[in-house]
Amino acid sequence: MSTVLCPYINLRGDARDAVTFYHSVFGGELTISTFGDYGITDWPDQLDKVMHSRLVTPSGMVLMVSDVPETMELTFGDSMSVCLGGEDEADLTSWYERLSEGGEVRVPLSKAPWGDSFGELRDRFGVRWLVNIAGSPAA
């Protein structure tokens, strides 16, 4: 088995909507387990919330998303971002455009000084995404 490094996004009640949205963007295999599925009844009003979800895309990317129960602390901010990078301009451009729907474009996807195309956005769930498409070095 190979080792995988992947982002794990924690949300407050939006995990199912978020991971379902990401599945619609990237495709692949999605599994969702709730607190109730695991018999965790510490938070009876949270039984249908997502304890763990895992999206594995056709290209091998892995993204995990969960809900943090109301009784646990959650600080959400700029300390985390998800970076998508590679050479497939069509896929990366499409993902950037779809992720930005209902969100906020912070840096339009365009040619960067280092020769790649780069863009930054915050999606409708507040998650910060960086997209870098490999290009030729700037002259």
Chimera marker file (.cmm) of the C-alpha trace (Angstrom):
<marker_set name="trace">
<marker id="1" x="0.000" y="0.000" z="0.000" r="1" g="1" b="0" radius="0.5"/>
<marker id="2" x="1.310" y="3.433" z="-0.892" r="1" g="1" b="0" radius="0.5"/>
<marker id="3" x="1.311" y="6.426" z="1.418" r="1" g="1" b="0" radius="0.5"/>
<marker id="4" x="-1.080" y="9.280" z="0.668" r="1" g="1" b="0" radius="0.5"/>
<marker id="5" x="-0.940" y="12.866" z="1.884" r="1" g="1" b="0" radius="0.5"/>
<marker id="6" x="-4.310" y="14.574" z="1.588" r="1" g="1" b="0" radius="0.5"/>
<marker id="7" x="-6.183" y="17.586" z="2.892" r="1" g="1" b="0" radius="0.5"/>
<marker id="8" x="-8.774" y="16.902" z="5.599" r="1" g="1" b="0" radius="0.5"/>
<marker id="9" x="-11.347" y="19.682" z="5.834" r="1" g="1" b="0" radius="0.5"/>
<marker id="10" x="-13.333" y="20.185" z="9.041" r="1" g="1" b="0" radius="0.5"/>
<marker id="11" x="-16.624" y="22.064" z="8.807" r="1" g="1" b="0" radius="0.5"/>
<marker id="12" x="-19.575" y="22.819" z="11.053" r="1" g="1" b="0" radius="0.5"/>
<marker id="13" x="-22.619" y="21.083" z="9.584" r="1" g="1" b="0" radius="0.5"/>
<marker id="14" x="-21.730" y="21.594" z="5.898" r="1" g="1" b="0" radius="0.5"/>
<marker id="15" x="-19.532" y="18.528" z="5.333" r="1" g="1" b="0" radius="0.5"/>
<marker id="16" x="-22.092" y="16.507" z="3.353" r="1" g="1" b="0" radius="0.5"/>
<marker id="17" x="-22.898" y="19.455" z="1.065" r="1" g="1" b="0" radius="0.5"/>
<marker id="18" x="-19.206" y="20.262" z="0.641" r="1" g="1" b="0" radius="0.5"/>
<marker id="19" x="-17.956" y="16.764" z="-0.145" r="1" g="1" b="0" radius="0.5"/>
<marker id="20" x="-20.914" y="16.158" z="-2.469" r="1" g="1" b="0" radius="0.5"/>
<marker id="21" x="-20.024" y="19.404" z="-4.270" r="1" g="1" b="0" radius="0.5"/>
<marker id="22" x="-16.354" y="18.377" z="-4.535" r="1" g="1" b="0" radius="0.5"/>
<marker id="23" x="-17.480" y="14.999" z="-5.892" r="1" g="1" b="0" radius="0.5"/>
<marker id="24" x="-19.480" y="16.825" z="-8.585" r="1" g="1" b="0" radius="0.5"/>
<marker id="25" x="-16.346" y="18.826" z="-9.481" r="1" g="1" b="0" radius="0.5"/>
<marker id="26" x="-13.704" y="16.073" z="-9.441" r="1" g="1" b="0" radius="0.5"/>
<marker id="27" x="-15.703" y="12.856" z="-9.908" r="1" g="1" b="0" radius="0.5"/>
<marker id="28" x="-14.463" y="9.607" z="-8.431" r="1" g="1" b="0" radius="0.5"/>
<marker id="29" x="-15.505" y="7.390" z="-5.556" r="1" g="1" b="0" radius="0.5"/>
<marker id="30" x="-17.132" y="8.977" z="-2.504" r="1" g="1" b="0" radius="0.5"/>
<marker id="31" x="-17.798" y="7.320" z="0.846" r="1" g="1" b="0" radius="0.5"/>
<marker id="32" x="-19.643" y="9.086" z="3.654" r="1" g="1" b="0" radius="0.5"/>
<marker id="33" x="-20.062" y="7.808" z="7.213" r="1" g="1" b="0" radius="0.5"/>
<marker id="34" x="-22.109" y="9.564" z="9.882" r="1" g="1" b="0" radius="0.5"/>
<marker id="35" x="-21.737" y="9.619" z="13.650" r="1" g="1" b="0" radius="0.5"/>
<marker id="36" x="-24.874" y="7.453" z="13.759" r="1" g="1" b="0" radius="0.5"/>
<marker id="37" x="-23.303" y="4.898" z="11.390" r="1" g="1" b="0" radius="0.5"/>
<marker id="38" x="-20.549" y="4.364" z="13.962" r="1" g="1" b="0" radius="0.5"/>
<marker id="39" x="-22.955" y="4.292" z="16.914" r="1" g="1" b="0" radius="0.5"/>
<marker id="40" x="-21.502" y="7.477" z="18.382" r="1" g="1" b="0" radius="0.5"/>
<marker id="41" x="-24.400" y="8.868" z="20.385" r="1" g="1" b="0" radius="0.5"/>
<marker id="42" x="-22.555" y="11.486" z="22.452" r="1" g="1" b="0" radius="0.5"/>
<marker id="43" x="-24.301" y="14.133" z="20.349" r="1" g="1" b="0" radius="0.5"/>
<marker id="44" x="-27.855" y="12.843" z="19.622" r="1" g="1" b="0" radius="0.5"/>
<marker id="45" x="-28.681" y="15.865" z="17.460" r="1" g="1" b="0" radius="0.5"/>
<marker id="46" x="-25.599" y="15.204" z="15.299" r="1" g="1" b="0" radius="0.5"/>
<marker id="47" x="-26.212" y="11.530" z="14.387" r="1" g="1" b="0" radius="0.5"/>
<marker id="48" x="-26.753" y="12.384" z="10.707" r="1" g="1" b="0" radius="0.5"/>
<marker id="49" x="-23.676" y="14.633" z="10.520" r="1" g="1" b="0" radius="0.5"/>
<marker id="50" x="-20.554" y="13.438" z="8.693" r="1" g="1" b="0" radius="0.5"/>
<marker id="51" x="-17.989" y="11.824" z="10.961" r="1" g="1" b="0" radius="0.5"/>
<marker id="52" x="-15.756" y="10.955" z="8.022" r="1" g="1" b="0" radius="0.5"/>
<marker id="53" x="-15.923" y="11.193" z="4.252" r="1" g="1" b="0" radius="0.5"/>
<marker id="54" x="-13.347" y="10.273" z="1.645" r="1" g="1" b="0" radius="0.5"/>
<marker id="55" x="-13.276" y="11.222" z="-2.006" r="1" g="1" b="0" radius="0.5"/>
<marker id="56" x="-10.792" y="9.432" z="-4.277" r="1" g="1" b="0" radius="0.5"/>
<marker id="57" x="-10.711" y="10.989" z="-7.741" r="1" g="1" b="0" radius="0.5"/>
<marker id="58" x="-9.966" y="9.173" z="-11.012" r="1" g="1" b="0" radius="0.5"/>
<marker id="59" x="-6.527" y="10.821" z="-11.044" r="1" g="1" b="0" radius="0.5"/>
<marker id="60" x="-5.728" y="9.535" z="-7.529" r="1" g="1" b="0" radius="0.5"/>
<marker id="61" x="-6.297" y="12.710" z="-5.510" r="1" g="1" b="0" radius="0.5"/>
<marker id="62" x="-7.753" y="12.122" z="-2.054" r="1" g="1" b="0" radius="0.5"/>
<marker id="63" x="-9.860" y="14.646" z="-0.126" r="1" g="1" b="0" radius="0.5"/>
<marker id="64" x="-11.485" y="14.077" z="3.264" r="1" g="1" b="0" radius="0.5"/>
<marker id="65" x="-14.198" y="16.198" z="4.889" r="1" g="1" b="0" radius="0.5"/>
<marker id="66" x="-15.990" y="15.932" z="8.243" r="1" g="1" b="0" radius="0.5"/>
<marker id="67" x="-18.341" y="17.815" z="10.545" r="1" g="1" b="0" radius="0.5"/>
<marker id="68" x="-17.083" y="18.933" z="13.936" r="1" g="1" b="0" radius="0.5"/>
<marker id="69" x="-19.816" y="18.537" z="16.589" r="1" g="1" b="0" radius="0.5"/>
<marker id="70" x="-21.197" y="21.736" z="18.129" r="1" g="1" b="0" radius="0.5"/>
<marker id="71" x="-19.666" y="20.868" z="21.503" r="1" g="1" b="0" radius="0.5"/>
<marker id="72" x="-16.122" y="20.816" z="20.090" r="1" g="1" b="0" radius="0.5"/>
<marker id="73" x="-14.036" y="23.851" z="19.261" r="1" g="1" b="0" radius="0.5"/>
<marker id="74" x="-13.552" y="24.694" z="15.606" r="1" g="1" b="0" radius="0.5"/>
<marker id="75" x="-11.448" y="27.563" z="14.333" r="1" g="1" b="0" radius="0.5"/>
<marker id="76" x="-11.701" y="28.036" z="10.606" r="1" g="1" b="0" radius="0.5"/>
<marker id="77" x="-9.484" y="30.484" z="8.797" r="1" g="1" b="0" radius="0.5"/>
<marker id="78" x="-6.610" y="31.145" z="6.462" r="1" g="1" b="0" radius="0.5"/>
<marker id="79" x="-4.212" y="28.670" z="8.043" r="1" g="1" b="0" radius="0.5"/>
<marker id="80" x="-5.111" y="25.954" z="5.529" r="1" g="1" b="0" radius="0.5"/>
<marker id="81" x="-5.519" y="25.801" z="1.782" r="1" g="1" b="0" radius="0.5"/>
<marker id="82" x="-5.876" y="23.048" z="-0.774" r="1" g="1" b="0" radius="0.5"/>
<marker id="83" x="-3.442" y="23.226" z="-3.669" r="1" g="1" b="0" radius="0.5"/>
<marker id="84" x="-4.157" y="21.672" z="-7.048" r="1" g="1" b="0" radius="0.5"/>
<marker id="85" x="-1.205" y="21.582" z="-9.394" r="1" g="1" b="0" radius="0.5"/>
<marker id="86" x="-0.138" y="19.814" z="-12.530" r="1" g="1" b="0" radius="0.5"/>
<marker id="87" x="0.066" y="19.976" z="-16.295" r="1" g="1" b="0" radius="0.5"/>
<marker id="88" x="-3.497" y="19.142" z="-17.352" r="1" g="1" b="0" radius="0.5"/>
<marker id="89" x="-4.683" y="22.632" z="-18.254" r="1" g="1" b="0" radius="0.5"/>
<marker id="90" x="-8.202" y="21.574" z="-19.231" r="1" g="1" b="0" radius="0.5"/>
<marker id="91" x="-8.908" y="19.713" z="-15.959" r="1" g="1" b="0" radius="0.5"/>
<marker id="92" x="-7.292" y="22.304" z="-13.705" r="1" g="1" b="0" radius="0.5"/>
<marker id="93" x="-9.068" y="25.203" z="-15.435" r="1" g="1" b="0" radius="0.5"/>
<marker id="94" x="-12.403" y="23.396" z="-15.223" r="1" g="1" b="0" radius="0.5"/>
<marker id="95" x="-11.906" y="22.621" z="-11.529" r="1" g="1" b="0" radius="0.5"/>
<marker id="96" x="-10.924" y="26.223" z="-10.799" r="1" g="1" b="0" radius="0.5"/>
<marker id="97" x="-14.042" y="27.531" z="-12.556" r="1" g="1" b="0" radius="0.5"/>
<marker id="98" x="-16.394" y="25.033" z="-10.885" r="1" g="1" b="0" radius="0.5"/>
<marker id="99" x="-14.899" y="25.516" z="-7.413" r="1" g="1" b="0" radius="0.5"/>
<marker id="100" x="-15.325" y="29.287" z="-7.748" r="1" g="1" b="0" radius="0.5"/>
<marker id="101" x="-19.094" y="28.988" z="-8.396" r="1" g="1" b="0" radius="0.5"/>
<marker id="102" x="-20.815" y="30.659" z="-5.456" r="1" g="1" b="0" radius="0.5"/>
<marker id="103" x="-17.461" y="31.505" z="-3.944" r="1" g="1" b="0" radius="0.5"/>
<marker id="104" x="-14.948" y="34.324" z="-4.214" r="1" g="1" b="0" radius="0.5"/>
<marker id="105" x="-12.160" y="34.590" z="-6.795" r="1" g="1" b="0" radius="0.5"/>
<marker id="106" x="-9.188" y="36.083" z="-4.972" r="1" g="1" b="0" radius="0.5"/>
<marker id="107" x="-6.642" y="35.792" z="-7.797" r="1" g="1" b="0" radius="0.5"/>
<marker id="108" x="-7.976" y="35.209" z="-11.318" r="1" g="1" b="0" radius="0.5"/>
<marker id="109" x="-6.439" y="32.208" z="-13.080" r="1" g="1" b="0" radius="0.5"/>
<marker id="110" x="-3.793" y="33.782" z="-15.302" r="1" g="1" b="0" radius="0.5"/>
<marker id="111" x="-0.123" y="33.647" z="-16.304" r="1" g="1" b="0" radius="0.5"/>
<marker id="112" x="2.113" y="34.085" z="-13.247" r="1" g="1" b="0" radius="0.5"/>
<marker id="113" x="5.609" y="35.615" z="-13.091" r="1" g="1" b="0" radius="0.5"/>
<marker id="114" x="7.158" y="32.157" z="-12.591" r="1" g="1" b="0" radius="0.5"/>
<marker id="115" x="5.798" y="30.970" z="-15.965" r="1" g="1" b="0" radius="0.5"/>
<marker id="116" x="2.868" y="28.877" z="-14.758" r="1" g="1" b="0" radius="0.5"/>
<marker id="117" x="-0.791" y="29.848" z="-14.664" r="1" g="1" b="0" radius="0.5"/>
<marker id="118" x="-2.019" y="30.471" z="-11.123" r="1" g="1" b="0" radius="0.5"/>
<marker id="119" x="-5.289" y="31.330" z="-9.433" r="1" g="1" b="0" radius="0.5"/>
<marker id="120" x="-6.679" y="31.469" z="-5.918" r="1" g="1" b="0" radius="0.5"/>
<marker id="121" x="-10.255" y="31.252" z="-4.723" r="1" g="1" b="0" radius="0.5"/>
<marker id="122" x="-12.357" y="30.681" z="-1.641" r="1" g="1" b="0" radius="0.5"/>
<marker id="123" x="-15.207" y="28.275" z="-2.398" r="1" g="1" b="0" radius="0.5"/>
<marker id="124" x="-18.766" y="28.636" z="-1.119" r="1" g="1" b="0" radius="0.5"/>
<marker id="125" x="-17.839" y="26.630" z="1.996" r="1" g="1" b="0" radius="0.5"/>
<marker id="126" x="-15.010" y="29.032" z="2.893" r="1" g="1" b="0" radius="0.5"/>
<marker id="127" x="-12.212" y="26.671" z="1.804" r="1" g="1" b="0" radius="0.5"/>
<marker id="128" x="-9.221" y="28.324" z="0.185" r="1" g="1" b="0" radius="0.5"/>
<marker id="129" x="-7.969" y="26.685" z="-3.052" r="1" g="1" b="0" radius="0.5"/>
<marker id="130" x="-4.719" y="27.399" z="-4.931" r="1" g="1" b="0" radius="0.5"/>
<marker id="131" x="-4.502" y="26.215" z="-8.542" r="1" g="1" b="0" radius="0.5"/>
<marker id="132" x="-1.194" y="26.077" z="-10.413" r="1" g="1" b="0" radius="0.5"/>
<marker id="133" x="-0.924" y="24.916" z="-14.033" r="1" g="1" b="0" radius="0.5"/>
<marker id="134" x="2.628" y="24.147" z="-15.110" r="1" g="1" b="0" radius="0.5"/>
<marker id="135" x="3.840" y="26.243" z="-18.000" r="1" g="1" b="0" radius="0.5"/>
<marker id="136" x="7.035" y="27.390" z="-19.612" r="1" g="1" b="0" radius="0.5"/>
<marker id="137" x="9.404" y="29.672" z="-17.690" r="1" g="1" b="0" radius="0.5"/>
<marker id="138" x="8.854" y="33.409" z="-18.186" r="1" g="1" b="0" radius="0.5"/>
<marker id="139" x="11.288" y="35.124" z="-20.521" r="1" g="1" b="0" radius="0.5"/>
<link id1="1" id2="2" r="1" g="1" b="0" radius="0.2"/>
<link id1="2" id2="3" r="1" g="1" b="0" radius="0.2"/>
<link id1="3" id2="4" r="1" g="1" b="0" radius="0.2"/>
<link id1="4" id2="5" r="1" g="1" b="0" radius="0.2"/>
<link id1="5" id2="6" r="1" g="1" b="0" radius="0.2"/>
<link id1="6" id2="7" r="1" g="1" b="0" radius="0.2"/>
<link id1="7" id2="8" r="1" g="1" b="0" radius="0.2"/>
<link id1="8" id2="9" r="1" g="1" b="0" radius="0.2"/>
<link id1="9" id2="10" r="1" g="1" b="0" radius="0.2"/>
<link id1="10" id2="11" r="1" g="1" b="0" radius="0.2"/>
<link id1="11" id2="12" r="1" g="1" b="0" radius="0.2"/>
<link id1="12" id2="13" r="1" g="1" b="0" radius="0.2"/>
<link id1="13" id2="14" r="1" g="1" b="0" radius="0.2"/>
<link id1="14" id2="15" r="1" g="1" b="0" radius="0.2"/>
<link id1="15" id2="16" r="1" g="1" b="0" radius="0.2"/>
<link id1="16" id2="17" r="1" g="1" b="0" radius="0.2"/>
<link id1="17" id2="18" r="1" g="1" b="0" radius="0.2"/>
<link id1="18" id2="19" r="1" g="1" b="0" radius="0.2"/>
<link id1="19" id2="20" r="1" g="1" b="0" radius="0.2"/>
<link id1="20" id2="21" r="1" g="1" b="0" radius="0.2"/>
<link id1="21" id2="22" r="1" g="1" b="0" radius="0.2"/>
<link id1="22" id2="23" r="1" g="1" b="0" radius="0.2"/>
<link id1="23" id2="24" r="1" g="1" b="0" radius="0.2"/>
<link id1="24" id2="25" r="1" g="1" b="0" radius="0.2"/>
<link id1="25" id2="26" r="1" g="1" b="0" radius="0.2"/>
<link id1="26" id2="27" r="1" g="1" b="0" radius="0.2"/>
<link id1="27" id2="28" r="1" g="1" b="0" radius="0.2"/>
<link id1="28" id2="29" r="1" g="1" b="0" radius="0.2"/>
<link id1="29" id2="30" r="1" g="1" b="0" radius="0.2"/>
<link id1="30" id2="31" r="1" g="1" b="0" radius="0.2"/>
<link id1="31" id2="32" r="1" g="1" b="0" radius="0.2"/>
<link id1="32" id2="33" r="1" g="1" b="0" radius="0.2"/>
<link id1="33" id2="34" r="1" g="1" b="0" radius="0.2"/>
<link id1="34" id2="35" r="1" g="1" b="0" radius="0.2"/>
<link id1="35" id2="36" r="1" g="1" b="0" radius="0.2"/>
<link id1="36" id2="37" r="1" g="1" b="0" radius="0.2"/>
<link id1="37" id2="38" r="1" g="1" b="0" radius="0.2"/>
<link id1="38" id2="39" r="1" g="1" b="0" radius="0.2"/>
<link id1="39" id2="40" r="1" g="1" b="0" radius="0.2"/>
<link id1="40" id2="41" r="1" g="1" b="0" radius="0.2"/>
<link id1="41" id2="42" r="1" g="1" b="0" radius="0.2"/>
<link id1="42" id2="43" r="1" g="1" b="0" radius="0.2"/>
<link id1="43" id2="44" r="1" g="1" b="0" radius="0.2"/>
<link id1="44" id2="45" r="1" g="1" b="0" radius="0.2"/>
<link id1="45" id2="46" r="1" g="1" b="0" radius="0.2"/>
<link id1="46" id2="47" r="1" g="1" b="0" radius="0.2"/>
<link id1="47" id2="48" r="1" g="1" b="0" radius="0.2"/>
<link id1="48" id2="49" r="1" g="1" b="0" radius="0.2"/>
<link id1="49" id2="50" r="1" g="1" b="0" radius="0.2"/>
<link id1="50" id2="51" r="1" g="1" b="0" radius="0.2"/>
<link id1="51" id2="52" r="1" g="1" b="0" radius="0.2"/>
<link id1="52" id2="53" r="1" g="1" b="0" radius="0.2"/>
<link id1="53" id2="54" r="1" g="1" b="0" radius="0.2"/>
<link id1="54" id2="55" r="1" g="1" b="0" radius="0.2"/>
<link id1="55" id2="56" r="1" g="1" b="0" radius="0.2"/>
<link id1="56" id2="57" r="1" g="1" b="0" radius="0.2"/>
<link id1="57" id2="58" r="1" g="1" b="0" radius="0.2"/>
<link id1="58" id2="59" r="1" g="1" b="0" radius="0.2"/>
<link id1="59" id2="60" r="1" g="1" b="0" radius="0.2"/>
<link id1="60" id2="61" r="1" g="1" b="0" radius="0.2"/>
<link id1="61" id2="62" r="1" g="1" b="0" radius="0.2"/>
<link id1="62" id2="63" r="1" g="1" b="0" radius="0.2"/>
<link id1="63" id2="64" r="1" g="1" b="0" radius="0.2"/>
<link id1="64" id2="65" r="1" g="1" b="0" radius="0.2"/>
<link id1="65" id2="66" r="1" g="1" b="0" radius="0.2"/>
<link id1="66" id2="67" r="1" g="1" b="0" radius="0.2"/>
<link id1="67" id2="68" r="1" g="1" b="0" radius="0.2"/>
<link id1="68" id2="69" r="1" g="1" b="0" radius="0.2"/>
<link id1="69" id2="70" r="1" g="1" b="0" radius="0.2"/>
<link id1="70" id2="71" r="1" g="1" b="0" radius="0.2"/>
<link id1="71" id2="72" r="1" g="1" b="0" radius="0.2"/>
<link id1="72" id2="73" r="1" g="1" b="0" radius="0.2"/>
<link id1="73" id2="74" r="1" g="1" b="0" radius="0.2"/>
<link id1="74" id2="75" r="1" g="1" b="0" radius="0.2"/>
<link id1="75" id2="76" r="1" g="1" b="0" radius="0.2"/>
<link id1="76" id2="77" r="1" g="1" b="0" radius="0.2"/>
<link id1="77" id2="78" r="1" g="1" b="0" radius="0.2"/>
<link id1="78" id2="79" r="1" g="1" b="0" radius="0.2"/>
<link id1="79" id2="80" r="1" g="1" b="0" radius="0.2"/>
<link id1="80" id2="81" r="1" g="1" b="0" radius="0.2"/>
<link id1="81" id2="82" r="1" g="1" b="0" radius="0.2"/>
<link id1="82" id2="83" r="1" g="1" b="0" radius="0.2"/>
<link id1="83" id2="84" r="1" g="1" b="0" radius="0.2"/>
<link id1="84" id2="85" r="1" g="1" b="0" radius="0.2"/>
<link id1="85" id2="86" r="1" g="1" b="0" radius="0.2"/>
<link id1="86" id2="87" r="1" g="1" b="0" radius="0.2"/>
<link id1="87" id2="88" r="1" g="1" b="0" radius="0.2"/>
<link id1="88" id2="89" r="1" g="1" b="0" radius="0.2"/>
<link id1="89" id2="90" r="1" g="1" b="0" radius="0.2"/>
<link id1="90" id2="91" r="1" g="1" b="0" radius="0.2"/>
<link id1="91" id2="92" r="1" g="1" b="0" radius="0.2"/>
<link id1="92" id2="93" r="1" g="1" b="0" radius="0.2"/>
<link id1="93" id2="94" r="1" g="1" b="0" radius="0.2"/>
<link id1="94" id2="95" r="1" g="1" b="0" radius="0.2"/>
<link id1="95" id2="96" r="1" g="1" b="0" radius="0.2"/>
<link id1="96" id2="97" r="1" g="1" b="0" radius="0.2"/>
<link id1="97" id2="98" r="1" g="1" b="0" radius="0.2"/>
<link id1="98" id2="99" r="1" g="1" b="0" radius="0.2"/>
<link id1="99" id2="100" r="1" g="1" b="0" radius="0.2"/>
<link id1="100" id2="101" r="1" g="1" b="0" radius="0.2"/>
<link id1="101" id2="102" r="1" g="1" b="0" radius="0.2"/>
<link id1="102" id2="103" r="1" g="1" b="0" radius="0.2"/>
<link id1="103" id2="104" r="1" g="1" b="0" radius="0.2"/>
<link id1="104" id2="105" r="1" g="1" b="0" radius="0.2"/>
<link id1="105" id2="106" r="1" g="1" b="0" radius="0.2"/>
<link id1="106" id2="107" r="1" g="1" b="0" radius="0.2"/>
<link id1="107" id2="108" r="1" g="1" b="0" radius="0.2"/>
<link id1="108" id2="109" r="1" g="1" b="0" radius="0.2"/>
<link id1="109" id2="110" r="1" g="1" b="0" radius="0.2"/>
<link id1="110" id2="111" r="1" g="1" b="0" radius="0.2"/>
<link id1="111" id2="112" r="1" g="1" b="0" radius="0.2"/>
<link id1="112" id2="113" r="1" g="1" b="0" radius="0.2"/>
<link id1="113" id2="114" r="1" g="1" b="0" radius="0.2"/>
<link id1="114" id2="115" r="1" g="1" b="0" radius="0.2"/>
<link id1="115" id2="116" r="1" g="1" b="0" radius="0.2"/>
<link id1="116" id2="117" r="1" g="1" b="0" radius="0.2"/>
<link id1="117" id2="118" r="1" g="1" b="0" radius="0.2"/>
<link id1="118" id2="119" r="1" g="1" b="0" radius="0.2"/>
<link id1="119" id2="120" r="1" g="1" b="0" radius="0.2"/>
<link id1="120" id2="121" r="1" g="1" b="0" radius="0.2"/>
<link id1="121" id2="122" r="1" g="1" b="0" radius="0.2"/>
<link id1="122" id2="123" r="1" g="1" b="0" radius="0.2"/>
<link id1="123" id2="124" r="1" g="1" b="0" radius="0.2"/>
<link id1="124" id2="125" r="1" g="1" b="0" radius="0.2"/>
<link id1="125" id2="126" r="1" g="1" b="0" radius="0.2"/>
<link id1="126" id2="127" r="1" g="1" b="0" radius="0.2"/>
<link id1="127" id2="128" r="1" g="1" b="0" radius="0.2"/>
<link id1="128" id2="129" r="1" g="1" b="0" radius="0.2"/>
<link id1="129" id2="130" r="1" g="1" b="0" radius="0.2"/>
<link id1="130" id2="131" r="1" g="1" b="0" radius="0.2"/>
<link id1="131" id2="132" r="1" g="1" b="0" radius="0.2"/>
<link id1="132" id2="133" r="1" g="1" b="0" radius="0.2"/>
<link id1="133" id2="134" r="1" g="1" b="0" radius="0.2"/>
<link id1="134" id2="135" r="1" g="1" b="0" radius="0.2"/>
<link id1="135" id2="136" r="1" g="1" b="0" radius="0.2"/>
<link id1="136" id2="137" r="1" g="1" b="0" radius="0.2"/>
<link id1="137" id2="138" r="1" g="1" b="0" radius="0.2"/>
<link id1="138" id2="139" r="1" g="1" b="0" radius="0.2"/>
</marker_set>
